[in-house]
Amino acid sequence: MQPRRAVAVRRHHQTAHRRGPRRPPARSHHMTTPAPTATDPARGMRTALAHQLTDPADPWRPALEQVPRHLFVPSFLEQDNNHRWRTVTADTPDYWQTLYSDRALTTQLTDGTPTSSSSQPSLMLDMLHALDITDGHRVLEIGTGTGYNAALLACRLGHDRVTTVDVDPDLTRTAAARLAQAGYLPAVHTGDGAAGAPHRAPYDRIIATCAMTSIPPAWIEQATNQAIIVTPIGWGIARLTVHHDRAEGRFLPGEAYFMPRRTPSTPPDFAALHHTAPRPTPSTAPLGALQTLRFPLSLTIPGHQWCTWTNDDTKAVKALGLWTPDGSTAHIHADGTVRQTGPRRLWNLVEELHEQFSGTAPAREEFGITATPHRQWAWLDDPHGPGWDLPSTTTT
């Protein structure tokens, strides 16, 4: 299935950030003005946010000033101090101030888990700048979500130059209506984002707002030569340039967490795991390795999740659980006992990275990705240097 919209989710082991220099591309003069409305209560707040995030010459500043985020996010959800979700609407005292701040806003929950959002504006800008858009470019967006990012693209390039795709028909239906209300009419398509949108190809730029495990071949097939693809991979954002049937590039600086592409998965069964025999050798990596090696682990063990068990009295971590969608599961006790099951021995991979990087991972921009018709891999420093194969992306 197609990836869901990006959302910054704060958990006990996951925190979303964005940082890194924004590099404005050449200025574009094609700007579409939204349809006038009877009232515009947020113009001043939009302008303030645009000036906070951009320089005067930034070609995205006019779009930020013009596109009304509140039309795309009439309500959002946030957690209180007890981690309970509450709905925030225009009648809530902090709605407007929060909406026009540099925050990601959760807009949809499924079984208590965020499944759609309006992404953090500064992170959106980092990715839009990385696209290096100029007039005339045709853009494919994977993950329509609220439609706000599609509106920014349509404002900058014009309606007929933007195609946006989302798997959720409710999201695309609502986004299309809100886009039209704001005066923007990009092509909104319901379908699996990994399959792209071949009926509107080719594209000069492709941007995704969900965590992928690799580059779908369809994106490269639907891209023009020298096209740029900007997509989250693991805990980073990759920027690749297409050279015919090959795409290659490096990760942008700074950490970013996006919700993963939603695919079928097998939940962990720790109770059954406790009945398996422990590994003969104790762990050679500390439990904290999942934090210090978070980015390279997101490449080598894509889609992994983890949890901890703590001592009731001291609150010290006494064990850690690690699992992936394919059913691979590991339980590591603080005393070094390791139990593992499933197709892969996950903790062995953690130990290999811990030994390779001496417990500290290099900067994100030192990593890159190469995608060919026959193989995709992440690498460090050079495509011919140390590398890790990435899983193939299937479509539904």
N, C-alpha and C positions, 0 to 999 in steps of 0.2 A: 504494500500500500504506500501511498505517497506520504512524505513527511509532513508533520504538522508544523505550525508556525513557531518561530523561536520564542522562548520565554526564559527570563532569568529566574531561576528557582533557587531559593536559599534553603539548603538542607544541612544536616549535621556534618556532611562530608562534601557538599557541593555549594560553591558560591560563584555567582556570575559576575564577571568584571569585564571591562573593556578599557584598554589603554593602548597607546601607540600613536605615532604622529599621523595626522591627516594630511594627505598630499593632494590639494585641489588640482584637478586637471584643467585643460584649457577652457576658457569661459565660453558658455553657449548662450545664444541670444533668443532661442526658441522658447517662449514661455506662454502657456495657456492659462488664462484667467478663469477662475471658477465662477459659476453663475452667481449673481448677486443674491443676497438673502435679506430678509426684512431687518434682522438684527445680527450683529456680529460681536457677541460679548467677549470674545477671546482674542481680538486682533492685537491688543496691546501685549497680552501674554505670549502670543505666537511670536511677535516681534522680539520680545525680550529673550525668549528661548533661542530664536534664530541667531541673535547677536551674541548670546552666551557661547554658542557652539561653533560659530563660523566667523571668518574674517570678512571684511567688506567685499573683497573681490571673489569670494567663494561662489561658484556658479550655482550651488545648492541653496544659498541663502534666500533668494526670492521664492523658491518652492516652499521652504519651511515657513516663510512669512505668510504665504497664501493658503496653503492646504490646512483646513480646519480639522485638527485631530479629534475634536469632540464629536464631529459627525460620524467618525469611524469607531469611536469608543464612547458611546453614550453611557456605558457603565463598565465597571471592572471589579475584580475581586482582589482582596488582600487579606492577609492573615493577621490576627491580633496577637497579643503576647502569649496566648495559650494555643497558638497555631490553629485557631478556628477561622474558617473563611467567612468573610462578610462582603456583601455587595455594596459598592460605592456608586452612587448616581449623582446627577447634577444637583439634586436637593441635599446631598450630603455636604457639610461645611467644607471638607478638605478636597472635594472633587476637582475643582478648577485648578487649584494650586498644584495638586499632584499630577493631573493630566498634562499640564504644560511645564513639567519638570523633566530632568534627564533620568527618567525611570522606565523600566519595562513594566507593563501592566498586564496582568493575567486577565483574560477575557472569557475563558471557557474552562470548565472542569468536567472530567469524565471519571466517574467513580472516585472522586476526591483528588484526582491528579490533573494538573494543568495540561491542557491539550491545545490551547491557542492563546496568543497574546499580541499585544502591540509592543514591538521590541524597543529597547532603550534607544532613544534618538541619536545619541553620540555614536553608538555601535552601528546603527543603520548608516550614519554618515561615513564612518570609516570604511564600510563595505561599498557604499556608493562611490566614494572617492577612489577606491581600489579598482573599480570598473573602468575608470578613465574614459568616461562617456563624452562623446562629441555629437554635434548635430547630425541627424541622419541615421544614427545607430538604431538597430532593432534589438530590443531587449526581451529576454525570457526570464520571468520571475517564478521560482519554484516555492510555493507556499504563500497563497494569497492572504490567509489570515483575515484581519479586519479590512484589508484593502488600502490602508494608509500608505504603505510603501509603494504600492502600485500607483497611487495618486501622485506621490512625489515624482515618480518616473514619468507619468503622463504629463504632469505640469512642466517638467523639464524638456521632454522630447516631443510631445504631441501624442494624442490618443492612439493613432494607427501604428505607432512604433513600439507599443508595449503589449505583451501577452503575459498573463498571470495564470497559474495553475494551482489547484488545491484538490485533494481527494475528497474533502468533506462537502457534500452538496449544500448543506445548510450554510456553511461559511461562504461558499462562492455566491449563493443566491443573495445572502445579506450584503456581502461586499459589493456585488454588482449594483444593488439598489442604492447603497450609500455612495458609491463612486458617482453614479448618475446624479444623485442629489447634490453632490459637491461640484458637478459640472465636468466630470471626467468619464470617458468612455473607452478605456482599454479593452482588449479582448480578454474575457474572463472564461476560463475553461475548467471543467470538473474532470479530474482524472488523476492517474498515478504520475506524480511529478518525475519519477525516475525514467519515465517514458518520454518526457519532454512534451512538446506540442508540435508534431511534425507538420500538421496542416498549415502552420504559420511560419515554418522555417524558410530560409536560414536565419540565424541570429548572430549579431556582432558581439553581444554581451549576454552572459547567463549568470544570474545571481540566485542563490538558494538561501533560505532562512531556516534551515533545519540541519541537524547534525547527520552527515552522511558517513558511511564507512569507506567509501571509495567513489570514484567518478563514474556515473552511469554511462555506458558506451553511447546511448542515444543522445546525450548532450554533445558529445564530440561530433557525432554524425550530423547533428542539426546545426552545428556551429560553422561560421565562415572561417577561412584560413586567417590566422592571426587574431581570432576572437579571444576574449578574456572570460574566464570562468572564476567566479568568487563564491566559495562555498565553505561552510563549517565542516571540518573533518576532525572528529574527536574533540579535544579541548582547544582547538585553534581554528583559524580561518586561512584557507589556502587560496592563493591567487595563481592560476595557471594560464598559460598562453597556448592556444591550439596551433599546431603545425600539421596541417592536413589530417591524418588519422592518429595523431599523437598529441598529448597535452602534458605540459611540464611547468613547474613553478615552485615557489617557496611559500612558507607560511608567513603571515603578517605578524609583527610584534604584538605582544599582549595576549592575555587570556580571555577566552569567550566560551561560555557554555550555552549550547542550544539543545532543545529537546531532540531526541533521536527520531529518525524516521520510524514510523510505527510499523512493526512487522510481527508475525507470530513468534512467541517465545515460550520457553519452558521455565516455570518458576523453580527456585531452588528447593531442595528437600533436605534440609540439614538434619532432620530427625533420622532419616535413612542413612545419611552419611556417617553418623556417629556409630553405626553398626559395622562400618568397614574398618579394615585394619589400617593403622597409621603408616605413613611412609617410613621406611627404615631409617632414613637420615633426617635429623632435625632441620628446621628452617635456617637458612643462611642470610635471610633478609629480615630486617625489623618490621613490625607491623606498620610503622609509619612510612614505609616505602611507597604505599599507595598514594600518599600525599606528595612526597618529594619527587616522585617519578610520574606524576599524574598525566602530563602531556604525552610522553613517549608510550606510556601504558595505554592511553586512549587510542593510539595507532596500532600497537601490537595486540591488544586485547579489546577490539572495538565493541562497544555496547556493554562493557562490563559494569556491574553494580556491586556495591559492597555495604556491609553493615558491621556493627561492632556490638559486643557484649561487655558490660562494665561491672565492676565490683560494686555491690550496693552500698558498702560503707565508704570505700576510698574513692569510688568513681573512676578508678584506673581501668584501662582497657584490658580485659582478660582473654579475649578471643576476637577473631575477625572472620567474617564470611565473605566470600567472593564468588560471583557467578556471572554467566553470560547467557544470551538467549538460546544457544544451542544445547543447553542442559549441563554444560561443564560447571562444576561446583567445587569449591575448596573451603575448608575450615582450618584455620591456623590458630593454635593456642599460644598464649604468651610464653609458655615454657618451650616453644619450638616444635611441638607436635603438629604434624601436617596430615590431614586427610583430604583426599581428592577423588573425584569421580567424573564421568562424562567423557566426551570425545577428546578434550584437551586437559593437560595438567597445568592449570592456571598459575599456581604458585611457583612452579618451575620457571615460567616465563618471567614472573616478577623477579625471581632470584637472578636470572640471566641479565636482565636490565640493570639490576642493582650492582652486579659485578662489573658490567660494562661501563657504567657511568660513575662508579664509585659512590653511589648513593645520591648524586646531584645531577640533574639533567641539564644539557646545554640549552641555550636560549631558543625559543621557537623558530626564529628566523633562520637558524642554522639547519632546520629540517626542510625537506621538500618532498614533492610527489611527482612521479612519472607515470603516465597512463598510456598504454599502447593497446592495440586490439587483442593482444595475447596475454598481457600481464600488467598489473599495477603494483607499484611498490612505493613505500616511504623511504627516504634516505637522509643521511646526516652528512652535511657539507657538500657532497657531490653525488650525482646520480650513480656513479660507479663505486661509491664508497660503501660503508656499512648500510644495509637496507633490510626492510621487512616487507614481505608480501602483504598486500591488502586484499580483503575478501571481495569477491565479485558482487555487484549489485543486481538483484533480480527485480523484475517488474511483475505486477499483478494485473 
